[in-house]
Every structure is written in structure tokens, then in C-alpha cells.
């Protein structure tokens, strides 16, 4: 099986995007105007998109690749082992769903023999001694107290077998709110005993805009919506290794 790795370095702005492709044999570049892709993406955030609309967006993103890279992808065979690593250096372009790229035959992320992923270098994480520490958030929503207790029991039993230390946010003197999550993460870091994993065992819902959000509590115990940007704010600067969603 032929193995090929391509680093795609993406810079610029929506109407002047540069994609540089680096392989073991050569480096090629191309420029593209992604205004259409940005428009299609913005339209899809306001309503649930149809399959054809997603495909059109993916096609616009694929056509931003240099011609040589497009040709290599289109010539792939069942024996192809093609790894595409996206290094998106522009925040304006990083919000576009490059994982939707479509070559006219298939979405690359779903194509056999193709691995498509963003490259996240980030800051190296040093070794951390002691037990793995997990902070679990299970909001006390009306009507689900028995289910909540059962879930806490299952998590405690399973994680204890693996030597994991688990703390439940509501047992540390606070509601399962965004502010309480931030306070507990800050407290654990300041005492030199930070959490490695934040486990959000919360219901996931959406509204008429089709934008998903988690259900937490506010400081009075009422339901509180939490979207991705708010969760980023909670977890910022706490060096969590992993954020887990679901029960």
C-alpha cells in the first residue's frame, strides 16, 4: 500500500487564502477566494442544512487546494493510504469546516484510504504523577434524581476499578453551573492538585437555529444553557487533558 503524507498549511483571509502543500518530494502552493465557502457556512449555521448544501460547501473548500494535490486525491485507488494534515494558521479560516471537503465523488473524511485531520501542536504536556483526576458534572434537573444517583454510582464503581479519583461537582459545595465549574477548576489548580479530565454528563439540546447546547444549572438551580464558547471560557488556562460529554 502506497503511503503518502501531505501537510496543508492554510493562511490568509477568506478572499485571499493561500494553501501550501508539503510532501516528502515537493512543496506546492495555490491561492483561492473562499468567500463563497464562508457564505455557505454562515447560511448553514442558521438552519439545518440539506445534504446537497453540505456537499457544495465541501466542494468549495476542496477546490481551494493546489491543483497537484487535487489531482493526487482524485487519482487515489483502493490501495491508497493518504494522510492529509491541516495546519490552519488563520483564525478566520479555522472556523470553516475543512472536514467537509468533497472531491466530487465523496467527502474526504469518509473516503476509504484517506485520513483527514487538523494538526494541533499546542504546548507539550509534561508527565503528571499520582492518580488520574476527573471532575464530573451531573446537573440536578427536575425529575431525574434517581437516575442521577444511579449514574454517579456507576461512574464511581467503574473509575475506582481503574484507580481513577473522581469528584462530583455538586458534592463540593456548589451547583452544577458554569461559574461553579470555573471555581472548582481554579481551586484545584491553585492547590497543586489539578483535574486531568472534565466529564460533563449533561443533556444535549438544540433550538430553532439547530445550534446544540448543554443543559446545566444556574446558581439558583434553574436550567442553564451552555454553548461551546462558554465551555471554552470555563476550561481556559486549566490544562485539562480531556473534556468528555455524555453519561
VOFIVO-273564 format. One record per residue (C-alpha): x, y, z; residue number from 1. Coordinates in steps of 0.02 Angstrom, whole numbers. Example, Ala and Ser with C-alpha at 12.3 -4.5 7.8 and 13.67 -1.06 7.14 Angstrom:
residues 2
PT        u        v        w   num
PT      615     -225      390     1
PT      684      -53      357     2
This chain:
residues 247
PT        u        v        w   num
PT        0        0        0     1
PT       71      169      -51     2
PT       82      285       98     3
PT       78      473       65     4
PT       78      613      193     5
PT       32      791      146     6
PT       43      940      263     7
PT      -79     1076      208     8
PT      -30     1245      280     9
PT     -176     1366      264    10
PT     -151     1553      287    11
PT     -231     1717      236    12
PT     -410     1778      241    13
PT     -573     1723      162    14
PT     -549     1815       -3    15
PT     -361     1784      -13    16
PT     -322     1612       54    17
PT     -155     1526       22    18
PT     -139     1338       37    19
PT       38     1266       38    20
PT       55     1078       19    21
PT      213      995       83    22
PT      254      814       40    23
PT      414      712       50    24
PT      450      755     -131    25
PT      392      932     -161    26
PT      309     1091     -100    27
PT      171     1175     -199    28
PT       58     1323     -163    29
PT     -104     1392     -227    30
PT     -219     1537     -189    31
PT     -407     1539     -179    32
PT     -554     1650     -137    33
PT     -659     1566       -3    34
PT     -795     1697        7    35
PT     -922     1575      -66    36
PT     -873     1440       59    37
PT     -886     1565      202    38
PT    -1059     1620      142    39
PT    -1120     1440      128    40
PT    -1052     1400      301    41
PT    -1137     1552      378    42
PT    -1303     1503      298    43
PT    -1289     1328      370    44
PT    -1268     1391      548    45
PT    -1439     1473      539    46
PT    -1539     1320      488    47
PT    -1517     1132      470    48
PT    -1429     1111      301    49
PT    -1478      984      170    50
PT    -1351      856      110    51
PT    -1328      948      -54    52
PT    -1285     1110       35    53
PT    -1152     1023      139    54
PT    -1082      943      -17    55
PT    -1074     1112     -105    56
PT     -980     1186       42    57
PT     -860     1039       44    58
PT     -831     1057     -142    59
PT     -788     1242     -124    60
PT     -660     1200       11    61
PT     -584     1058      -91    62
PT     -559     1173     -241    63
PT     -451     1286     -131    64
PT     -316     1151     -132    65
PT     -173     1166     -257    66
PT     -209     1080     -423    67
PT      -72      950     -395    68
PT     -149      899     -229    69
PT     -323      889     -304    70
PT     -255      776     -440    71
PT     -168      663     -315    72
PT     -328      643     -215    73
PT     -433      609     -370    74
PT     -310      476     -431    75
PT     -318      377     -270    76
PT     -353      190     -278    77
PT     -417       61     -153    78
PT     -233       34     -107    79
PT     -207      217      -64    80
PT     -151      267      110    81
PT     -163      456      105    82
PT     -143      564      261    83
PT     -194      747      248    84
PT     -141      855      396    85
PT     -220     1027      405    86
PT     -115     1164      485    87
PT     -235     1311      486    88
PT     -139     1465      540    89
PT     -277     1592      513    90
PT     -415     1605      644    91
PT     -533     1674      512    92
PT     -509     1516      408    93
PT     -501     1394      554    94
PT     -688     1415      584    95
PT     -728     1344      412    96
PT     -772     1158      415    97
PT     -624     1091      314    98
PT     -675      917      368    99
PT     -820      934      244   100
PT     -702      936       92   101
PT     -782      843      -53   102
PT     -688      794     -211   103
PT     -843      771     -318   104
PT     -851      586     -275   105
PT     -851      579      -86   106
PT     -818      675       73   107
PT     -632      651      104   108
PT     -659      621      290   109
PT     -766      470      245   110
PT     -666      407       96   111
PT     -577      238      115   112
PT     -389      257      121   113
PT     -394      441      169   114
PT     -356      512      341   115
PT     -403      695      360   116
PT     -364      785      523   117
PT     -314      953      591   118
PT     -138      961      661   119
PT     -136     1030      837   120
PT       40     1054      901   121
PT       -2     1154     1057   122
PT      103     1161     1213   123
PT      182      995     1264   124
PT      103      919     1418   125
PT      227      858     1547   126
PT      211      698     1645   127
PT       97      711     1796   128
PT      116      596     1944   129
PT      -21      522     2052   130
PT     -192      458     2007   131
PT     -292      519     1859   132
PT     -413      651     1924   133
PT     -586      676     1850   134
PT     -714      812     1888   135
PT     -890      752     1846   136
PT    -1035      872     1819   137
PT    -1211      799     1829   138
PT    -1343      936     1848   139
PT    -1486      905     1970   140
PT    -1627      932     1846   141
PT    -1807      911     1899   142
PT    -1874      734     1895   143
PT    -1711      641     1868   144
PT    -1639      624     2045   145
PT    -1645      433     2047   146
PT    -1565      422     1876   147
PT    -1433      547     1932   148
PT    -1389      445     2087   149
PT    -1378      287     1983   150
PT    -1262      371     1858   151
PT    -1148      432     1997   152
PT    -1141      257     2069   153
PT    -1094      180     1901   154
PT     -958      308     1868   155
PT     -885      289     2042   156
PT     -879       99     2029   157
PT     -803       94     1855   158
PT     -673      228     1882   159
PT     -621      162     2052   160
PT     -576       -5     1972   161
PT     -453       87     1860   162
PT     -375      184     2003   163
PT     -454      348     1948   164
PT     -501      480     2075   165
PT     -671      552     2037   166
PT     -751      707     2114   167
PT     -931      762     2084   168
PT     -953      949     2069   169
PT    -1118      953     2166   170
PT    -1033      866     2314   171
PT     -904     1004     2327   172
PT    -1024     1137     2387   173
PT    -1096     1209     2229   174
PT    -1224     1196     2091   175
PT    -1180     1114     1925   176
PT    -1161     1285     1844   177
PT    -1033     1364     1728   178
PT     -972     1475     1870   179
PT     -955     1327     1988   180
PT     -855     1229     1859   181
PT     -737     1377     1840   182
PT     -719     1397     2028   183
PT     -679     1213     2057   184
PT     -553     1205     1915   185
PT     -469     1362     1982   186
PT     -467     1293     2160   187
PT     -390     1127     2108   188
PT     -255     1213     2007   189
PT     -211     1334     2147   190
PT     -187     1191     2271   191
PT      -70     1099     2152   192
PT     -194      956     2125   193
PT     -274      998     1957   194
PT     -400      891     1866   195
PT     -349      798     1709   196
PT     -524      765     1641   197
PT     -688      864     1644   198
PT     -837      747     1620   199
PT     -998      839     1575   200
PT    -1140      714     1598   201
PT    -1274      838     1543   202
PT    -1422      834     1424   203
PT    -1388      900     1248   204
PT    -1524     1000     1162   205
PT    -1544     1124     1019   206
PT    -1666     1260      968   207
PT    -1739     1329      807   208
PT    -1566     1381      747   209
PT    -1508     1199      760   210
PT    -1363     1252      871   211
PT    -1331     1122     1008   212
PT    -1305     1168     1188   213
PT    -1286     1078     1355   214
PT    -1408     1096     1499   215
PT    -1327     1143     1664   216
PT    -1393     1235     1818   217
PT    -1378     1417     1864   218
PT    -1336     1473     2041   219
PT    -1521     1463     2089   220
PT    -1541     1286     2025   221
PT    -1639     1328     1867   222
PT    -1593     1261     1695   223
PT    -1448     1350     1612   224
PT    -1393     1336     1431   225
PT    -1207     1315     1397   226
PT    -1139     1333     1221   227
PT     -965     1290     1159   228
PT     -891     1464     1182   229
PT     -947     1467     1364   230
PT     -868     1296     1395   231
PT     -706     1358     1317   232
PT     -708     1502     1440   233
PT     -732     1382     1586   234
PT     -589     1269     1534   235
PT     -467     1405     1481   236
PT     -295     1402     1562   237
PT     -329     1246     1664   238
PT     -227     1123     1559   239
PT     -362      990     1555   240
PT     -308      837     1457   241
PT     -483      790     1402   242
PT     -664      851     1405   243
PT     -793      712     1395   244
PT     -976      736     1350   245
PT    -1116      615     1393   246
PT    -1164      496     1532   247
